[in-house]
Amino acid sequence: MSEYTERSLHELVQPIILLVDREEPASEQHGIAAAALASVQAFMRDPDNPDWQQWATGAFAKSVRRADAKMFARVLAAFPEHVLSTVGQASAIGLPPMPAAELPKLLAKLQVSGTTLPTGDPLPPQPLNIALNASLDMSTGKAAAQAAHALFAWVLESKPAVVEAWAADGFPVGILELPAKEFRKGLRKSAGPVIQDAGRTEIEPGSTTAYVTARKVK
């Protein structure tokens, strides 16, 4: 079992923009899954890009920012290189890596902290799921970033044929919010690297936050 520690990448960061509609917000698990998929789908569209290669060989830092419907539409129009991922009524934009200290103003003014979505209906389990440590009580934005780290790490370390088959099946992914005991128990059977947080926001440094797990769907 390998571990990935989320660290600050000084040169590049991947922006992920999560739609938080003021009138009809999507449910939390759908939003988390959409953000995670936006990250990997943006990468998989152009994996040979030198910026992606440089970013992916580092700590692959991500910045999950929220936008209301109006700002979300502006981001879609302003960045034609975007990937739009949807899960149920949730939507997220994945963008290529950018210099962390030089984000475009439109992105830089979008908020990172305090992003929350209502609990709503959970996603049904899938053959591939992202397990989150529910005992950490992460906000939606924090959980989305950790889920994106876990899914991206799984993509990088899995056999290409496995990832290609998953993509051909429509990128199905579930979200499992597990209590501490069950989360720790699942570590031994994780299908990908285990994510540990740097502790810059919300939680203690070194906290184990997420991993990908594969299981049969009943």
N, C-alpha and C positions, 0 to 999 in steps of 0.2 A: 504494500500500500504506500503510495507516494503522497507527499504533501506539497501544496502550493501555498505560500504565504503572500497575501496581498501587500504589495509595497508600492511606494510612490515612484512612478516612472518619470524622471525629470524631463524627458524630451517629448514623449507622445502620450496622449490619452484618447480613448475612444468615447465620444459623446453618444449617449443613448437618451432619447427624448420620450418620456412616457406621457401619454394623453391622460389628463385628469379632468374629465368633463364636469363642470360645476353643476349642471342640471341632471345628467344621467351618467354618473360615474360607473365604470366597470367594476366588477368584483376584484378583490385583492389578488387571489390566485391567478386569475386570468391576466391581470396586469403584470405580475411577476413573470409568468411564462412568456408573455409577449416581449418583455424587455430582454429576457435571456435569449430568445430566438432572434431578436433584432441584432444582437451582438454577433452571434455565430453566422447568421445568414449574410450579413454585410461582409464578413471575412470570407466566407465560402464563395461569394460572387467574384472575388478578385484576389485570391490567396497569394499570387505571385507578385503583387505590387510591393516594391521595396519598403514603403512605409509600413505595410502590414507585416512584412518579414521582420523588420527592426522591432516593431511593437510586440509581436508575438513571441520573440525570443527573450523579451524582458519579463516584466511582471504583468503585462497586458492590463494596465490600469484602465478603469472605466469610470465615467461620470454619468450617473443616472439623474437627469433633470426633468422636472415636470412642466407641462404646458397645458393651458386651457385650449379649447377647440380653435379659437382664433389664432393663438400663437403657434399651435401645432400646424395649422394650415400654412402659416408663414414659413415655418422651417421646411416643410415639404417643398414649397415653391423656391426657396432660396438655395437648397442643396440638391441639385438633380442627381447627385451620386448616391442618394439615400437608398436604404432598403426599408420598406414598410412591412412590419410583421403584425398580424392580427390573431388573437385568440378569443373566440367569442366576440364580445363587444369591446374588448381591450385592444389598443393599438400602441405600437412603439416604433420609433424611428431609430435605425442603426446607421451610423456614419463612419467613414474611415477615420483612422487615427489622426490627431492634430496636435500641434505643439501645445502643451498644457498651459503655458504662460501667454499664449497668443490666440485664445479662442475668439472667433468672430463675436462681435457685440451682441448679435441676436441670440447666440447660445449662452454667452457669459452672463446675461441678465436673467436667465431662467434659473429658478430656485432648485437647490439640491436637497437641503435639509427639510424635514417636516412633511415629506410626501407620504400621504396615506390614502388608501382606498377602502371602501367598506368591505366587510368580510364576505358577504354574498354567498353564492353557491360555490362549493369547491369543485375543482376539476376532477373528472373521473380518473382513476389510476390508468397508466399506460405501460407498455412494455419498458419504456424509458422514463424515469422520474427523477426530479431534483429533490433531494431531501434537505430540509432546512431545520436548523436547531431552534425549535419553538421556545425553548427556555430562555433564549436571549432577548425575546420580546422586541425584535427588530421592527422598525417602521417599514412601510411598503417599499420605499425607495432603497433603504439599506438591504432589505431582503432581495430586492430585484437585482442589485449589484452583485450580491453574493451568489445568487442563482446564475447570473450571467458568467461569473468567474468559473463556477463549477461546470457549467455546460461547455464553455469554451475550452477548459482544460481537458474535458472528456473528448472533445473533437480533436484536439491536438494529439492526444495519446492513444486514441483508438485506431484500429486498422482502417485504412481508407475504404475498404469494401464495406465495413460495418457502418461507417458514416454515410457512405453513398446509398446504402440500402435504407437507412433511416430517412435520408432526404427524399428518396424516391417514394417513400410511404407517406410523405406530406409533413415531415418534421413533428410527429406526435410527441408530446411531453406532458407529464403530470407534475404536480407540486405536492410534496408530502411534508406537512408541518408536524414534526415529531417531538414529543416530550423528551427530556434529556436522556432518560434511560434507554428508550427505544432508539434514539438517534445514535447514542454511543454503541449500542448493540449492532446497528447496521454498518458501522465503520468497517468492520471486518469483511463485509461482503460488498463494499462499494465497487462500482464498475469503473470508476475514474478517480482522479486525484482528489484529495480532501483539502478544502479551503480553510485557511486560517487568516483571520483579519488582523490588519496592522494596528487597529485600535485608534484610528484618528478621529472617528466619530461614533457615538452611541455606545459602543461596547468595549470591553477590556482588550488590550493587545494580546494576541495569541489565541483568542477565542476561536474554537472550531465552529464554522458556520454552515457549511454546505458540502454536499457531494452528490454525484449521480449514482443512481441505483437502477439496475435492470431486474425486472421480475415478471412473472407470468400474470396476465390479467384473467381473473375468474369470469 
